């Protein structure tokens, strides 16, 4: 009942205070508008052709199976699966009038890949493993109940390797397109249409060319939670300044009830805020997320954890709502830059090769200390490159761990400073 | 407890402020409604019930602040300076309300105040504290008598430079029971003051060029008691 009453009071204040709408909704929308105006039509890489290398170690179909498979499966049986996919990759073009090729495939040996990437001769190298064709046969076998054709291989493990410069975010674009080509290829085979294997080129390249706005908008959605921290900090301090804490202390209500109500109320507002922002970003500003909106939404909600840490830090440090609002508001831009929301940050390495479990750099960077960095990485990987929640699990673990540690410290000082004070 | 600061929520109405505080005390809804209706009526805020608190005048906010501390119907009420900044009408209303709390509803009210008149009017027992130290506890009547019998006479002269000389002249006047030099005036205490004034004025005007410019006769107040007990040095 007390929690409900505190939430009701907070919602009434939110509803009647027009500034709150501005800070939570209009301000982030303004940022989206500005960046949409500036970068909305600027594609990452434009219609540039990406230089890539295709390293084909695929041994193809074993001779003893070829006779079984012929004549129903023609070209890729003869040449191997990787060779067929490579041919498609070389042929795909943009949907422009000139049909500009998306990839320029360089003839580079496996040994020369590192140097070629370092010298920016290629953006990415795709390495097909030697048992890749067997893998595809195995998938067909599994799809048809392990008995479609006698002698099919089973339990094959193979991974296509993408080699790139981890500090080059634009390398993700050719990787995303190639991944989609391969997926389409596999789906076509597994769907049973194994004859001819014609792939609709247009469907392969339909949405993978993200604009710079798509890149920034993903981060701006996370940034909205940083901006919300300024408002919620001011609200928390206004409650203390206005005597709410004193009323609670002299009443039968418990501090934990106040804090719980604050968490619930602000979380509901963040949920609503993010739905509105996502809706507006897509409908009004043409934000084009390739990946799952639901997964992205989950990530956005998780990015409210560091928001709480920031809010309660402000609550334990400042005594005035104006000061808290101003300082956190000002800090939000610094946090925005530090977490890579507006631009890629330079690699300030603290430790090498200790973060291999996440989607981005395997090195521990200075920016990793800012929890929002992990939210930004995760949501970009999901929204721009169509990865799943599992693929960004490492980033989310980092987000939650860094945020919860910070939040625990902030809560300790907040509760100590606020509710132990004598009135 | 009724805090000295006005602790209300500007973006809530009078009714919502009351309901919110009632819920902090875990009052059942029906009891909360009864208490709120009664208090709003007692303090004359019925027509402001649905107004936002931020639109109330300072006096109305102070009145709301008072009843918010009473919504849970406490037996002991701590009132921390309830009337600063109130106009005379509002102050009178609040004083009546506080007096009713003890006399009509049998509540124990502990009132802290710097207004001695407020303490005098509202209290059965007054405790005077200075620098955290309890100096005296008694009824207002006894406290007033404690500084001596008679009337207090305050005399202003035409020349403040001669105050010391006038003070010396009156020191041995037989009617003057107590004499003080207080900034720009002489303050003395004597029995039946009106009948003694002519004699006192004559003594003062024996000093050449000195005449009495103004005189006030009044009864001793709790303020005099406070000054008597704590001195005239400024407090922090």
HADDOCK unambig.tbl for C-alpha pairs under 7 A between the chains (distance, minus, plus):
assign (segid A and resid 2 and name CA) (segid B and resid 23 and name CA) 5.85 0.50 0.50
assign (segid A and resid 2 and name CA) (segid B and resid 24 and name CA) 5.79 0.50 0.50
assign (segid A and resid 2 and name CA) (segid B and resid 26 and name CA) 6.89 0.50 0.50
assign (segid A and resid 5 and name CA) (segid B and resid 20 and name CA) 6.24 0.50 0.50
assign (segid A and resid 5 and name CA) (segid B and resid 23 and name CA) 6.38 0.50 0.50
assign (segid A and resid 13 and name CA) (segid B and resid 11 and name CA) 5.41 0.50 0.50
assign (segid A and resid 13 and name CA) (segid B and resid 12 and name CA) 6.92 0.50 0.50
assign (segid A and resid 16 and name CA) (segid B and resid 11 and name CA) 6.39 0.50 0.50
assign (segid A and resid 242 and name CA) (segid B and resid 7 and name CA) 6.00 0.50 0.50
assign (segid A and resid 243 and name CA) (segid B and resid 7 and name CA) 5.31 0.50 0.50
assign (segid A and resid 248 and name CA) (segid B and resid 24 and name CA) 6.80 0.50 0.50
assign (segid A and resid 251 and name CA) (segid B and resid 24 and name CA) 5.93 0.50 0.50
assign (segid A and resid 251 and name CA) (segid B and resid 25 and name CA) 5.50 0.50 0.50
assign (segid A and resid 252 and name CA) (segid B and resid 24 and name CA) 5.99 0.50 0.50
assign (segid A and resid 252 and name CA) (segid B and resid 25 and name CA) 4.88 0.50 0.50
assign (segid A and resid 252 and name CA) (segid B and resid 26 and name CA) 6.91 0.50 0.50
assign (segid A and resid 253 and name CA) (segid B and resid 24 and name CA) 5.16 0.50 0.50
assign (segid A and resid 253 and name CA) (segid B and resid 25 and name CA) 6.52 0.50 0.50
